[in-house]
Amino acid sequence: MPTKPNSNNLRAKKLGVLIKDARLFKGKTAQDCATALQMPAEMFAQFEMGITSPSLPQIEALAFYLDIPLDHFWGKEVMSEKEKLRSDLDFDKLIELRQRMIGASIRQARMEAGLSSTDLADQTGLSEETLESYELGNQPIPLPLLETIVGHLNRSVQKFLASSGPIANWATQKQARLQFSELPTEMQLFISKPVNRPYLELAQRLSEMSVEKLRSIAEGLLEITL
């Protein structure tokens, strides 16, 4: 049954919204995208207005240029909504909480190192009052100074990164995507296929087992196969 013209027009309008949303989300101008796709800016503007629609190869090229999933152009969620979730966060409170957590971690690391506040203050060139203010989270610690302080405690700044909360979750997801992108293509395809999910879940369960448990399973398999 042929698709009704009105349906095509509606789909073109929706696609135009998704194209513009993706472009704005990535901070690109319409001219940037038109240049990348080697087409007149007027043609790309018509795509965004839903007057005309790009071909599949053009959509593929645009997704590649903007570095976004192709599925975005078949979905219903606009990327700006995801950005809105970030903008709704109370960053003042989030930063204040992280400041106090870092201060408490410094105090704990100092005590584990057997150093008094006087010792650490002398080593870092700080006054005891300033160090105490940092440890209580009453004032932010400039990053270069934080590196100096934790260096005297035989720690790295990475140990003080957020381990929970929205920023930590975002960082974990970004790292996971980066590691996934570095896998061989055939492995990426294997992981992305839903039919292979049981194998991945099995691998995850095995990775969480102790060495003794894994050895017991391996010995049991050997008994079966012998």
FIKOL-792648 format. One line per 3 residues: their letters; for each residue z, x, y of N, C-alpha, C. Coordinates in nm, 4 decimals, decimal comma, padded with zeros to 6 digits. Example, Ala and Ser with C-alpha at 12.3 -4.5 7.8 and 13.67 -1.06 7.14 Angstrom:
# FIKOL-792648
as) 00,7800:01,3190:-00,5690:00,7800:01,2300:-00,4500:00,7800:01,3200:-00,3300  00,7080:01,2850:-00,2250:00,7140:01,3670:-00,1060:00,7870:01,2900:00,0030
//
This chain:
# FIKOL-792648
mpt) 00,0000:00,0847:-00,1195:00,0000:00,0000:00,0000:00,0000:00,0878:00,1239  -00,0958:00,0747:00,2160:-00,1033:00,1616:00,3327:00,0152:00,1416:00,4269  00,0514:00,2504:00,4942:00,1623:00,2452:00,5885:00,1188:00,1747:00,7155
kpn) 00,2008:00,0876:00,7677:00,1674:00,0149:00,8891:00,1660:00,1100:01,0083  00,0714:00,0901:01,1028:00,0641:00,1751:01,2209:00,1949:00,1807:01,2971  00,2665:00,0679:01,3067:00,3929:00,0658:01,3798:00,4954:00,1588:01,3164
snn) 00,4914:00,1663:01,1849:00,5819:00,2558:01,1133:00,5498:00,4005:01,1469  00,4228:00,4328:01,1569:00,3821:00,5683:01,1937:00,4297:00,6034:01,3345  00,4172:00,5057:01,4253:00,4605:00,5298:01,5626:00,6104:00,5535:01,5703
lra) 00,6854:00,4743:01,4948:00,8309:00,4884:01,4930:00,8707:00,6235:01,4364  00,8016:00,6635:01,3301:00,8301:00,7932:01,2675:00,7966:00,9073:01,3634  00,6882:00,8925:01,4393:00,6485:00,9952:01,5359:00,7543:01,0099:01,6446
kkl) 00,8099:00,8970:01,6912:00,9146:00,9012:01,7942:01,0403:00,9702:01,7403  01,0766:00,9350:01,6180:01,1950:00,9946:01,5569:01,1755:01,1446:01,5369  01,0572:01,1819:01,4895:01,0272:01,3236:01,4683:01,0317:01,3993:01,6007
gvl) 00,9810:01,3353:01,7058:00,9846:01,3985:01,8371:01,1262:01,4272:01,8830  01,2165:01,3326:01,8581:01,3577:01,3510:01,8948:01,4176:01,4684:01,8180  01,3864:01,4773:01,6888:01,4402:01,5849:01,6053:01,3838:01,7205:01,6475
ikd) 01,2570:01,7233:01,6867:01,1960:01,8487:01,7323:01,2632:01,8969:01,8609  01,2781:01,8060:01,9565:01,3405:01,8425:02,0837:01,4858:01,8834:02,0626  01,5550:01,8109:01,9763:01,6947:01,8428:01,9470:01,7079:01,9829:01,8891
arl) 01,6215:02,0171:01,7947:01,6267:02,1498:01,7322:01,5960:02,2580:01,8349  01,4985:02,2324:01,9198:01,4621:02,3314:02,0224:01,5775:02,3563:02,1190  01,6382:02,2480:02,1680:01,7488:02,2616:02,2625:01,8692:02,3280:02,1968
fkg) 01,8927:02,2934:02,0707:02,0062:02,3512:01,9977:01,9925:02,5025:01,9873  01,8679:02,5500:01,9750:01,8422:02,6927:01,9624:01,8190:02,7602:02,0977  01,8292:02,6825:02,2060:01,8169:02,7404:02,3383:01,6765:02,7861:02,3738
kta) 01,5759:02,7205:02,3192:01,4367:02,7552:02,3467:01,3748:02,6537:02,4428  01,2782:02,6995:02,5213:01,2036:02,6084:02,6070:01,0834:02,5548:02,5296  01,0262:02,4475:02,5830:00,9058:02,3925:02,5204:00,7929:02,4947:02,5241
qdc) 00,7890:02,5733:02,6310:00,6860:02,6759:02,6421:00,7056:02,7836:02,5358  00,8323:02,8199:02,5078:00,8600:02,9181:02,4022:00,8012:02,8722:02,2696  00,8265:02,7463:02,2351:00,7798:02,6929:02,1074:00,6279:02,6802:02,1040
ata) 00,5716:02,6371:02,2152:00,4261:02,6239:02,2216:00,3592:02,7595:02,2048  00,4171:02,8605:02,2695:00,3618:02,9957:02,2576:00,3724:03,0457:02,1145  00,4882:03,0202:02,0506:00,5081:03,0654:01,9124:00,4077:02,9997:01,8184
lqm) 00,3785:02,8721:01,8435:00,2849:02,7989:01,7579:00,1401:02,8142:01,8044  00,1227:02,8907:01,9124:-00,0108:02,9185:01,9667:-00,0868:02,7903:01,9978  -00,0217:02,7067:02,0776:-00,0832:02,5814:02,1201:-00,0507:02,5581:02,2672
pae) -00,1258:02,4726:02,3357:-00,0949:02,4411:02,4746:00,0422:02,3747:02,4874  00,1112:02,4013:02,5966:00,2428:02,3426:02,6195:00,2346:02,1905:02,6233  00,1232:02,1383:02,6721:00,1063:01,9937:02,6796:00,1065:01,9302:02,5408
mfa) 00,0477:02,0003:02,4442:00,0442:01,9477:02,3079:00,1842:01,9429:02,2482  00,2612:02,0485:02,2724:00,3973:02,0499:02,2189:00,4814:01,9419:02,2863  00,4599:01,9214:02,4165:00,5321:01,8157:02,4877:00,5010:01,6792:02,4273
qfe) 00,3773:01,6583:02,3842:00,3400:01,5321:02,3210:00,4101:01,5148:02,1867  00,4325:01,6257:02,1169:00,5084:01,6195:01,9912:00,6483:01,5657:02,0190  00,7137:01,6219:02,1211:00,8516:01,5837:02,1513:00,8611:01,4400:02,2010
mgi) 00,7585:01,3928:02,2690:00,7595:01,2547:02,3186:00,7157:01,1555:02,2123  00,6682:01,2057:02,0989:00,6255:01,1172:01,9912:00,4906:01,0555:02,0156  00,4143:01,1105:02,1107:00,2799:01,0592:02,1379:00,1850:01,0999:02,0261
tsp) 00,1963:01,2266:01,9871:00,1253:01,2766:01,8688:00,2271:01,3499:01,7825  00,1910:01,3801:01,6603:00,2833:01,4467:01,5684:00,2228:01,5749:01,5133  00,3065:01,6748:01,4884:00,2574:01,7997:01,4299:00,2225:01,7803:01,2834
slp) 00,1416:01,8715:01,2327:00,1107:01,8725:01,0900:00,2268:01,9373:01,0150  00,2262:01,9243:00,8844:00,3308:01,9869:00,8038:00,3333:02,1383:00,8232  00,2179:02,2076:00,8210:00,2216:02,3526:00,8458:00,2809:02,3879:00,9823
qie) 00,2544:02,3038:01,0829:00,3117:02,3299:01,2148:00,4632:02,3103:01,2135  00,5095:02,2079:01,1422:00,6540:02,1860:01,1295:00,7185:02,3029:01,0559  00,6512:02,3506:00,9519:00,7043:02,4654:00,8767:00,7143:02,5876:00,9668
ala) 00,6110:02,6111:01,0466:00,6114:02,7262:01,1369:00,7199:02,7116:01,2426  00,7401:02,5901:01,2935:00,8429:02,5662:01,3943:00,9821:02,5889:01,3363  01,0045:02,5395:01,2138:01,1339:02,5599:01,1482:01,1606:02,7085:01,1279
fyl) 01,0570:02,7817:01,0908:01,0704:02,9262:01,0711:01,1026:02,9947:01,2038  01,0327:02,9559:01,3092:01,0535:03,0167:01,4404:01,1944:02,9883:01,4930  01,2418:02,8639:01,4749:01,3751:02,8265:01,5231:01,4856:02,8641:01,4262
dip) 01,4456:02,9073:01,3058:01,5416:02,9449:01,2016:01,6366:02,8300:01,1696  01,5782:02,7158:01,1361:01,6559:02,5992:01,0968:01,5999:02,5450:00,9655  01,6796:02,4710:00,8883:01,6302:02,4157:00,7617:01,5196:02,3133:00,7859
ldh) 01,4199:02,3144:00,7009:01,3121:02,2146:00,7104:01,3657:02,0728:00,6959  01,4738:02,0587:00,6191:01,5301:01,9259:00,5952:01,5716:01,8568:00,7240  01,5940:01,9348:00,8290:01,6350:01,8752:00,9566:01,5350:01,7700:01,0027
fwg) 01,4076:01,7941:00,9780:01,3033:01,7047:01,0276:01,2865:01,5795:00,9418  01,3613:01,5710:00,8327:01,3615:01,4498:00,7506:01,4969:01,3803:00,7565  01,5898:01,4395:00,8272:01,7245:01,3852:00,8328:01,7451:01,2867:00,9461
kev) 01,8711:01,2469:00,9612:01,9081:01,1505:01,0648:02,0066:01,2107:01,1648  02,0695:01,3208:01,1280:02,1721:01,3805:01,2137:02,1096:01,4824:01,3077  02,1367:01,4682:01,4358:02,0858:01,5643:01,5326:02,1805:01,6818:01,5418
mse) 02,1251:01,7992:01,5658:02,2059:01,9206:01,5698:02,3025:01,9204:01,6868  02,2684:01,8519:01,7941:02,3565:01,8478:01,9097:02,4885:01,7788:01,8771  02,4878:01,6902:01,7746:02,6126:01,6258:01,7341:02,7077:01,7285:01,6743
kek) 02,6513:01,8234:01,5980:02,7338:01,9301:01,5423:02,7905:02,0156:01,6544  02,7091:02,0398:01,7573:02,7554:02,1183:01,8712:02,8657:02,0437:01,9464  02,8546:01,9099:01,9500:02,9550:01,8291:02,0184:03,0902:01,8426:01,9506
lrs) 03,0897:01,8539:01,8176:03,2149:01,8712:01,7456:03,2854:01,9978:01,7901  03,2084:02,1021:01,8177:03,2673:02,2264:01,8658:03,3216:02,2099:02,0065  03,2442:02,1407:02,0926:03,2863:02,1253:02,2310:03,4098:02,0369:02,2430
dld) 03,4339:01,9527:02,1418:03,5508:01,8650:02,1446:03,6792:01,9382:02,1075  03,6679:02,0596:02,0555:03,7873:02,1362:02,0202:03,8644:02,1735:02,1461  03,9955:02,1730:02,1359:04,0799:02,2163:02,2469:04,0964:02,3675:02,2356
fdk) 04,0049:02,4413:02,2984:04,0049:02,5857:02,2838:04,1274:02,6507:02,3471  04,1809:02,5901:02,4525:04,3016:02,6461:02,5146:04,4163:02,6513:02,4143  04,4392:02,5385:02,3457:04,5467:02,5335:02,2477:04,5156:02,6222:02,1278
lie) 04,3883:02,6249:02,0888:04,3480:02,7072:01,9745:04,3717:02,8546:02,0040  04,3338:02,8992:02,1231:04,3521:03,0395:02,1609:04,5004:03,0725:02,1734  04,5775:02,9810:02,2311:04,7216:03,0033:02,2450:04,7884:03,0174:02,1085
lrq) 04,7497:02,9310:02,0149:04,8070:02,9380:01,8801:04,7698:03,0692:01,8128  04,6429:03,1104:01,8239:04,5991:03,2356:01,7634:04,6718:03,3547:01,8260  04,6956:03,3466:01,9557:04,7664:03,4524:02,0265:04,9062:03,4720:01,9687
rmi) 04,9742:03,3617:01,9423:05,1097:03,3689:01,8864:05,1063:03,4194:01,7416  05,0055:03,3768:01,6670:04,9940:03,4219:01,5283:04,9682:03,5724:01,5219  04,8827:03,6221:01,6102:04,8539:03,7659:01,6131:04,9786:03,8432:01,6519
gas) 05,0519:03,7920:01,7511:05,1759:03,8578:01,7919:05,2762:03,8661:01,6784  05,2917:03,7549:01,6048:05,3841:03,7534:01,4913:05,3387:03,8503:01,3825  05,2083:03,8609:01,3623:05,1558:03,9528:01,2608:05,1813:04,0982:01,3010
irq) 05,1699:04,1271:01,4304:05,1985:04,2630:01,4774:05,3452:04,2975:01,4540  05,4325:04,2036:01,4886:05,5760:04,2267:01,4678:05,6053:04,2519:01,3199  05,5457:04,1698:01,2320:05,5686:04,1866:01,0884:05,5167:04,3218:01,0405
arm) 05,3971:04,3590:01,0856:05,3403:04,4877:01,0447:05,4242:04,6039:01,0972  05,4769:04,5908:01,2174:05,5621:04,6965:01,2752:05,6885:04,7143:01,1923  05,7504:04,6024:01,1533:05,8737:04,6090:01,0742:05,8452:04,6647:00,9353
eag) 05,7301:04,6269:00,8776:05,6949:04,6809:00,7455:05,6696:04,8306:00,7521  05,6227:04,8771:00,8674:05,5986:05,0207:00,8858:05,7270:05,0960:00,9197  05,8381:05,0246:00,9357:05,9656:05,0881:00,9661:05,9749:05,1400:01,1085
lss) 05,9010:05,0767:01,1987:05,9011:05,1194:01,3379:05,9801:05,0214:01,4236  06,0547:05,0761:01,5173:06,1227:04,9910:01,6145:06,0245:04,9588:01,7261  06,0605:04,8622:01,8074:05,9742:04,8288:01,9204:05,9623:04,9470:02,0157
tdl) 06,0698:05,0257:02,0242:06,0662:05,1466:02,1087:05,9661:05,2474:02,0548  05,9688:05,2672:01,9226:05,8756:05,3619:01,8599:05,7308:05,3235:01,8877  05,6974:05,1968:01,8631:05,5592:05,1532:01,8794:05,5175:05,1546:02,0262
adq) 05,6109:05,1192:02,1123:05,5799:05,1223:02,2550:05,5490:05,2645:02,3000  05,6281:05,3602:02,2529:05,6045:05,5001:02,2888:05,4699:05,5490:02,2363  05,4378:05,5108:02,1133:05,3127:05,5575:02,0518:05,1888:05,5004:02,1205
tgl) 05,2011:05,3800:02,1720:05,0851:05,3135:02,2324:05,0828:05,3239:02,3844  05,1877:05,3813:02,4413:05,1927:05,3951:02,5872:05,2267:05,2663:02,6592  05,2866:05,1721:02,5862:05,3261:05,0454:02,6468:05,4749:05,0457:02,6793
see) 05,5139:04,9576:02,7698:05,6571:04,9375:02,7915:05,7083:04,8445:02,6826  05,8371:04,8519:02,6526:05,8936:04,7637:02,5499:05,8787:04,6171:02,5908  05,8884:04,5918:02,7204:05,8762:04,4538:02,7683:05,7360:04,3985:02,7415
tle) 05,6357:04,4826:02,7657:05,4983:04,4380:02,7417:05,4739:04,4159:02,5936  05,5216:04,5089:02,5113:05,5043:04,4951:02,3663:05,5731:04,3689:02,3162  05,6928:04,3425:02,3664:05,7642:04,2225:02,3249:05,6879:04,0968:02,3660
sye) 05,6278:04,1000:02,4849:05,5510:03,9862:02,5317:05,4297:03,9625:02,4416  05,3668:04,0722:02,3969:05,2545:04,0602:02,3041:05,2999:04,0022:02,1705  05,4119:04,0520:02,1197:05,4596:04,0070:01,9891:05,5030:03,8608:01,9905
lgn) 05,5485:03,8155:02,1056:05,5876:03,6748:02,1176:05,4681:03,5847:02,1475  05,3539:03,6457:02,1730:05,2344:03,5677:02,2033:05,2348:03,5089:02,3415  05,3136:03,5677:02,4308:05,3234:03,5149:02,5670:05,2052:03,5536:02,6544
qpi) 05,1314:03,6573:02,6145:05,0140:03,6962:02,6905:04,9086:03,7534:02,5955  04,7814:03,7372:02,6300:04,6748:03,7860:02,5416:04,6693:03,9380:02,5387  04,6275:03,9908:02,4247:04,6144:04,1355:02,4090:04,4671:04,1721:02,4207
plp) 04,4284:04,2539:02,5181:04,2878:04,2975:02,5258:04,2465:04,3640:02,3947  04,1255:04,3351:02,3490:04,0814:04,3825:02,2182:04,0940:04,5339:02,2003  04,0518:04,6184:02,2984:04,0685:04,7636:02,2785:04,2147:04,8034:02,2572
lle) 04,3053:04,7348:02,3297:04,4473:04,7659:02,3138:04,4982:04,7172:02,1786  04,4489:04,6019:02,1337:04,4874:04,5525:02,0012:04,4453:04,6509:01,8939  04,3244:04,7064:01,9081:04,2778:04,8067:01,8117:04,3695:04,9288:01,8105
tiv) 04,4166:04,9674:01,9264:04,5088:05,0818:01,9348:04,6405:05,0498:01,8671  04,6948:04,9323:01,8952:04,8248:04,8936:01,8383:04,8180:04,8868:01,6872  04,7197:04,8151:01,6337:04,7128:04,7984:01,4884:04,6765:04,9299:01,4204
ghl) 04,6064:05,0182:01,4916:04,5760:05,1497:01,4359:04,7018:05,2294:01,4095  04,7998:05,2180:01,4986:04,9283:05,2863:01,4790:05,0099:05,2221:01,3674  04,9697:05,1038:01,3254:05,0385:05,0337:01,2162:04,9596:05,0442:01,0856
nrs) 04,8577:05,1328:01,0860:04,7724:05,1512:00,9680:04,7084:05,0202:00,9233  04,6662:04,9427:01,0210:04,5965:04,8178:00,9942:04,4616:04,8214:01,0660  04,3731:04,7307:01,0285:04,2461:04,7141:01,0985:04,2467:04,5790:01,1680
vqk) 04,1672:04,5659:01,2719:04,1605:04,4397:01,3447:04,1146:04,3269:01,2530  04,0306:04,3608:01,1539:03,9801:04,2586:01,0620:04,0946:04,1858:00,9902  04,2064:04,2553:00,9699:04,3209:04,1944:00,9028:04,3868:04,0864:00,9888
fla) 04,3534:04,0859:01,1182:04,4151:03,9916:01,2102:04,3217:03,8764:01,2466  04,2042:03,8725:01,1851:04,1116:03,7633:01,2114:04,1673:03,6322:01,1569  04,1240:03,5222:01,2167:04,1702:03,3903:01,1729:04,1348:03,3688:01,0264
ssg) 04,2320:03,3197:00,9489:04,2098:03,2961:00,8059:04,2045:03,1471:00,7728  04,2315:03,0627:00,8699:04,2237:02,9179:00,8499:04,1870:02,8523:00,9819  04,1489:02,7254:00,9740:04,1115:02,6548:01,0949:03,9610:02,6515:01,1149
pia) 03,9144:02,5821:01,2198:03,7703:02,5620:01,2401:03,6923:02,6907:01,2607  03,7482:02,7868:01,3339:03,6758:02,9115:01,3578:03,6669:02,9930:01,2296  03,7747:02,9965:01,1526:03,7735:03,0695:01,0259:03,6737:03,0073:00,9292
nwa) 03,6703:02,8742:00,9244:03,5746:02,8062:00,8367:03,4312:02,8365:00,8785  03,4084:02,8353:01,0094:03,2740:02,8672:01,0611:03,2344:03,0093:01,0236  03,3269:03,1047:01,0410:03,2971:03,2443:01,0101:03,2687:03,2629:00,8611
tqk) 03,3460:03,1929:00,7768:03,3255:03,2020:00,6321:03,1884:03,1484:00,5930  03,1497:03,0357:00,6536:03,0189:02,9780:00,6237:02,9055:03,0693:00,6696  02,9215:03,1288:00,7875:02,8196:03,2198:00,8380:02,8052:03,3410:00,7468
qar) 02,9184:03,3942:00,6994:02,9143:03,5094:00,6103:02,8505:03,4724:00,4769  02,8825:03,3524:00,4283:02,8250:03,3074:00,3011:02,6733:03,2914:00,3130  02,6281:03,2369:00,4259:02,4838:03,2213:00,4457:02,4151:03,3571:00,4541
lqf) 02,4804:03,4517:00,5210:02,4232:03,5854:00,5320:02,4115:03,6506:00,3948  02,5177:03,6409:00,3152:02,5149:03,6999:00,1819:02,4115:03,6310:00,0940  02,3981:03,4986:00,1098:02,2978:03,4250:00,0321:02,1577:03,4712:00,0697
sel) 02,1344:03,4932:00,1997:02,0013:03,5349:00,2452:01,9645:03,6730:00,1946  02,0643:03,7532:00,1582:02,0389:03,8891:00,1112:02,0153:03,8948:-00,0398  02,0345:03,7822:-00,1094:02,0091:03,7782:-00,2530:01,8586:03,7792:-00,2792
pte) 01,8169:03,8276:-00,3963:01,6743:03,8198:-00,4322:01,6273:03,6745:-00,4301  01,5020:03,6538:-00,3964:01,4480:03,5187:-00,3827:01,4663:03,4364:-00,5098  01,4443:03,4996:-00,6260:01,4560:03,4237:-00,7508:01,5998:03,3774:-00,7749
mql) 01,6977:03,4566:-00,7285:01,8372:03,4165:-00,7435:01,8710:03,3036:-00,6462  01,8173:03,3093:-00,5247:01,8375:03,2013:-00,4283:01,7839:03,0699:-00,4839  01,6652:03,0754:-00,5456:01,6054:02,9551:-00,6018:01,6897:02,9003:-00,7162
fis) 01,7434:02,9892:-00,7987:01,8273:02,9459:-00,9108:01,9522:02,8750:-00,8591  02,0172:02,9334:-00,7577:02,1405:02,8775:-00,7038:02,1150:02,7441:-00,6356  02,0010:02,7306:-00,5701:01,9741:02,6101:-00,4912:01,9299:02,4907:-00,5747
kpv) 01,8968:02,5106:-00,7011:01,8530:02,3990:-00,7853:01,9739:02,3225:-00,8398  01,9828:02,1920:-00,8134:02,0975:02,1129:-00,8615:02,1181:02,1213:-01,0124  02,0076:02,1358:-01,0880:02,0192:02,1389:-01,2338:02,0992:02,2598:-01,2812
nrp) 02,1075:02,3642:-01,1984:02,1805:02,4850:-01,2375:02,3260:02,4845:-01,1910  02,3689:02,3768:-01,1275:02,5060:02,3711:-01,0756:02,6119:02,3892:-01,1844  02,5946:02,3301:-01,3048:02,6968:02,3510:-01,4097:02,7174:02,4985:-01,4432
yle) 02,6093:02,5786:-01,4419:02,6231:02,7210:-01,4703:02,7032:02,7902:-01,3596  02,6795:02,7484:-01,2360:02,7513:02,8079:-01,1234:02,8982:02,7691:-01,1271  02,9251:02,6436:-01,1620:03,0648:02,5991:-01,1720:03,1372:02,6724:-01,2844
laq) 03,0656:02,6967:-01,3949:03,1246:02,7729:-01,5050:03,1548:02,9154:-01,4612  03,0608:02,9766:-01,3892:03,0818:03,1126:-01,3398:03,2008:03,1185:-01,2444  03,2169:03,0135:-01,1625:03,3294:03,0096:-01,0697:03,4616:03,0008:-01,1454
rls) 03,4659:02,9153:-01,2474:03,5889:02,9022:-01,3258:03,6229:03,0330:-01,3967  03,5201:03,0988:-01,4497:03,5436:03,2271:-01,5174:03,5959:03,3324:-01,4202  03,5446:03,3311:-01,2967:03,5873:03,4309:-01,1985:03,7325:03,4129:-01,1579
ems) 03,7860:03,2911:-01,1772:03,9242:03,2628:-01,1396:04,0226:03,2918:-01,2517  03,9714:03,3254:-01,3693:04,0588:03,3535:-01,4842:04,1096:03,4965:-01,4801  04,2234:03,5170:-01,5409:04,2799:03,6516:-01,5505:04,2009:03,7343:-01,6506
vek) 04,2180:03,8655:-01,6431:04,1484:03,9552:-01,7355:04,1883:03,9239:-01,8794  04,3170:03,8940:-01,8999:04,3659:03,8641:-02,0348:04,3002:03,7389:-02,0912  04,2861:03,6378:-02,0062:04,2247:03,5133:-02,0507:04,0782:03,5353:-02,0846
lrs) 04,0078:03,6113:-02,0025:03,8667:03,6401:-02,0286:03,8510:03,7193:-02,1576  03,9422:03,8138:-02,1793:03,9355:03,8932:-02,3023:03,9562:03,8039:-02,4240  04,0495:03,7079:-02,4116:04,0759:03,6158:-02,5224:03,9529:03,5309:-02,5532
iae) 03,8847:03,4834:-02,4477:03,7635:03,4030:-02,4677:03,6534:03,4859:-02,5319  03,6394:03,6102:-02,4852:03,5367:03,6976:-02,5405:03,5625:03,7265:-02,6880  03,6883:03,7494:-02,7219:03,7225:03,7764:-02,8613:03,6950:03,6536:-02,9476
gll) 03,7222:03,5337:-02,8927:03,6954:03,4111:-02,9662:03,5476:03,3918:-02,9916  03,4653:03,4265:-02,8913:03,3194:03,4143:-02,9069:03,2688:03,5120:-03,0105  03,3267:03,6306:-03,0129:03,2863:03,7303:-03,1133:03,3164:03,6818:-03,2535
eit) 03,4307:03,6184:-03,2707:03,4695:03,5669:-03,4029:03,3715:03,4597:-03,4480  03,3261:03,3773:-03,3519:03,2330:03,2691:-03,3863:03,0980:03,3238:-03,4283  03,0525:03,4270:-03,3575:02,9179:03,4797:-03,3816:02,9110:03,5756:-03,4985
l) 03,0238:03,6277:-03,5395:03,0206:03,7243:-03,6512:03,0143:03,6513:-03,7861
//
